[in-house]
Amino acid sequence: MTEHMGAAGGAGGGRWVPGDRILWRYRDNASPRIHICRPVTVVQDTDELLAVWMAPGTECVKPVLVDGTSVHEEPLETRYTKARRTTTSRWFGTGVLKLARPGEPWSVWLFWEPGWRFKNWYINLEEPRARWVGGVDSQDHFLDIAVAPDRRWMWLDEDEFAQARRVGLVGERQAEGVREAGLAAVRTVEAWGAPFADGWEDWRPDPHWGVPDLPDDWDRTPAHMTT
Ligand SMILES: [Mg+2]
């Protein structure tokens, strides 16, 4: 699938075109290793917005504890200190549309119920994504925000954010920055700015796109990173 891997991609300022297949990845919070990798299809790539589609059934990489326990089944107290490894699994349920404005420390994900009934937006606070020829890399910042169709919002995963601070995965200064980023995101929700007002909940994927494969070298180190 290398011919699909964004030959015109990020490094050097090129753009991906709709239908290109790239990798949406997150580094582990305790090491430079990639621990989440999601093959996605490019919907739009402009100065204003990178939009990608993660199709149902996509084989993704995710972290688990060494014994295979899911991260979320592990009690909070030990969730971030027990040794981990990565595993692959298929994305269950409906697909996810991910929207990210270059340089912004969050991305906005759209979820639907089966039958395309819009469920909610989800603001994932994260390091601004670094583009490379095969996709984008970031690091998750634990704290998230859910936004309902009626525009009400709520913080999510405050317990995980607090625990990550407790165990030193997020420093106090960084934590302040993450909270500030969250408040900035909330201001765009309350002003009903982009991307919430842009009608993305009515967007649908090109039926010809299919499901991108997870490449064997999903954890490769980009030769040329640009920000
Ligand atoms: Mg998150």
Residues whose N, C-alpha, C, O or C-beta is under 5 A from the ligand:
A	BS01	MG	N124 L125 D140 F142 L143 D144
